[in-house]
């Protein structure tokens, strides 16, 4: 279900959370595609109300019910491990991406 035909390199994922999320996304029949986003000027980012941009870990699109070759919803997913619980930047990113 990855956006591109070539496999996503294993080094693009951390072992604890991102790889399992990618595998879960890959099994979702209602998704048209998912994309593993990277950090950097050439990749998708969201500008919130704070100075720094947020580079989400994944983008995914839900397949449209009436046109299965098209999408009707885009999801922006940011994974956060337990080690970042309570981190102010993590709290900001999670709040912003949920809204």
GUTOR-693648 format. One record per residue (C-alpha): residue in one letter; residue number from 1; y negated, x, z negated. Coordinates in nm, 2 decimals, padded with zeros to 4 digits, always signed. Each point is the difference from the previous one (the first is absolute). Layout:
+--------+-----+--------+--------+--------+
| residu | num |      y |      x |      z |
+--------+-----+--------+--------+--------+
|      a | NUM |      Y |      X |      Z |
...
+--------+-----+--------+--------+--------+
//
This chain:
+--------+-----+--------+--------+--------+
| residu | num |      y |      x |      z |
+--------+-----+--------+--------+--------+
|      x |   1 | +00.00 | +00.00 | +00.00 |
|      x |   2 | -00.23 | +00.30 | +00.00 |
|      x |   3 | -00.29 | -00.03 | +00.24 |
|      x |   4 | +00.11 | +00.31 | +00.20 |
|      x |   5 | +00.34 | +00.07 | +00.15 |
|      x |   6 | +00.04 | +00.35 | -00.14 |
|      x |   7 | +00.13 | +00.03 | -00.36 |
|      x |   8 | -00.25 | +00.05 | -00.28 |
|      x |   9 | +00.05 | +00.36 | -00.14 |
|      x |  10 | +00.15 | +00.00 | -00.35 |
|      x |  11 | -00.28 | +00.23 | -00.13 |
|      x |  12 | -00.25 | -00.29 | +00.06 |
|      x |  13 | +00.16 | -00.18 | -00.30 |
|      x |  14 | +00.03 | +00.08 | -00.36 |
|      x |  15 | +00.35 | -00.06 | -00.14 |
|      x |  16 | -00.08 | -00.23 | -00.28 |
|      x |  17 | -00.18 | -00.29 | +00.16 |
|      x |  18 | -00.12 | +00.03 | +00.36 |
|      x |  19 | +00.34 | +00.06 | +00.16 |
|      x |  20 | +00.16 | -00.31 | -00.17 |
|      x |  21 | -00.31 | -00.21 | +00.10 |
|      x |  22 | +00.04 | +00.11 | +00.36 |
|      x |  23 | +00.37 | -00.09 | -00.01 |
|      x |  24 | -00.08 | -00.34 | -00.14 |
|      x |  25 | -00.27 | -00.06 | +00.27 |
|      x |  26 | +00.25 | +00.10 | +00.26 |
|      x |  27 | +00.24 | -00.28 | -00.11 |
|      x |  28 | -00.26 | -00.28 | +00.02 |
|      x |  29 | +00.07 | -00.22 | +00.30 |
|      x |  30 | -00.34 | -00.18 | -00.03 |
|      x |  31 | -00.19 | +00.33 | +00.06 |
|      x |  32 | -00.10 | +00.09 | +00.35 |
|      x |  33 | -00.05 | +00.36 | -00.10 |
|      x |  34 | -00.10 | +00.24 | -00.28 |
|      x |  35 | -00.18 | +00.32 | +00.02 |
|      x |  36 | +00.00 | +00.30 | -00.25 |
|      x |  37 | -00.36 | +00.09 | -00.03 |
|      x |  38 | -00.12 | +00.35 | -00.09 |
|      x |  39 | -00.31 | +00.13 | -00.16 |
|      x |  40 | -00.27 | +00.14 | +00.22 |
|      x |  41 | -00.29 | -00.08 | +00.23 |
|      x |  42 | +00.24 | -00.10 | +00.28 |
|      x |  43 | +00.18 | -00.26 | -00.20 |
|      x |  44 | -00.07 | -00.35 | -00.12 |
|      x |  45 | -00.21 | -00.03 | -00.31 |
|      x |  46 | -00.18 | -00.28 | -00.19 |
|      x |  47 | -00.36 | +00.04 | -00.13 |
|      x |  48 | -00.04 | -00.18 | -00.33 |
|      x |  49 | -00.30 | -00.03 | -00.22 |
|      x |  50 | +00.05 | +00.36 | -00.12 |
|      x |  51 | -00.10 | +00.31 | +00.18 |
|      x |  52 | +00.35 | +00.12 | +00.08 |
|      x |  53 | +00.22 | -00.16 | +00.27 |
|      x |  54 | +00.36 | -00.12 | -00.07 |
|      x |  55 | +00.28 | +00.12 | +00.22 |
|      x |  56 | +00.27 | -00.25 | -00.05 |
|      x |  57 | +00.36 | +00.11 | +00.02 |
|      x |  58 | +00.13 | -00.27 | +00.24 |
|      x |  59 | -00.13 | -00.26 | +00.24 |
|      x |  60 | +00.22 | -00.29 | +00.09 |
|      x |  61 | -00.03 | -00.30 | +00.22 |
|      x |  62 | +00.17 | -00.34 | -00.04 |
|      x |  63 | +00.15 | -00.15 | +00.32 |
|      x |  64 | -00.18 | -00.31 | +00.11 |
|      x |  65 | +00.21 | -00.31 | -00.03 |
|      x |  66 | -00.11 | -00.15 | +00.33 |
|      x |  67 | -00.01 | +00.33 | +00.20 |
|      x |  68 | +00.27 | +00.24 | -00.13 |
|      x |  69 | -00.12 | +00.28 | +00.22 |
|      x |  70 | -00.34 | -00.02 | -00.18 |
|      x |  71 | -00.12 | +00.03 | -00.36 |
|      x |  72 | -00.21 | -00.23 | -00.22 |
|      x |  73 | -00.04 | +00.19 | -00.32 |
|      x |  74 | -00.07 | +00.37 | -00.08 |
|      x |  75 | +00.10 | +00.15 | -00.34 |
|      x |  76 | -00.15 | +00.31 | -00.15 |
|      x |  77 | +00.24 | +00.16 | -00.25 |
|      x |  78 | -00.08 | +00.27 | -00.25 |
|      x |  79 | +00.29 | +00.13 | -00.21 |
|      x |  80 | -00.07 | +00.13 | -00.35 |
|      x |  81 | +00.26 | +00.16 | -00.22 |
|      x |  82 | +00.02 | -00.04 | -00.38 |
|      x |  83 | -00.16 | +00.35 | -00.04 |
|      x |  84 | -00.33 | -00.15 | +00.12 |
|      x |  85 | -00.01 | -00.30 | -00.23 |
|      x |  86 | -00.34 | -00.02 | -00.16 |
|      x |  87 | -00.16 | +00.24 | +00.24 |
|      x |  88 | -00.35 | -00.13 | +00.08 |
|      x |  89 | +00.02 | +00.08 | +00.37 |
|      x |  90 | +00.35 | -00.17 | +00.02 |
|      x |  91 | -00.13 | -00.31 | -00.18 |
|      x |  92 | -00.29 | -00.02 | +00.25 |
|      x |  93 | +00.23 | +00.04 | +00.30 |
|      x |  94 | +00.25 | -00.26 | -00.12 |
|      x |  95 | -00.27 | -00.25 | -00.08 |
|      x |  96 | -00.17 | +00.04 | +00.33 |
|      x |  97 | +00.32 | -00.02 | +00.21 |
|      x |  98 | +00.12 | -00.31 | -00.17 |
|      x |  99 | -00.31 | -00.20 | +00.07 |
+--------+-----+--------+--------+--------+
//
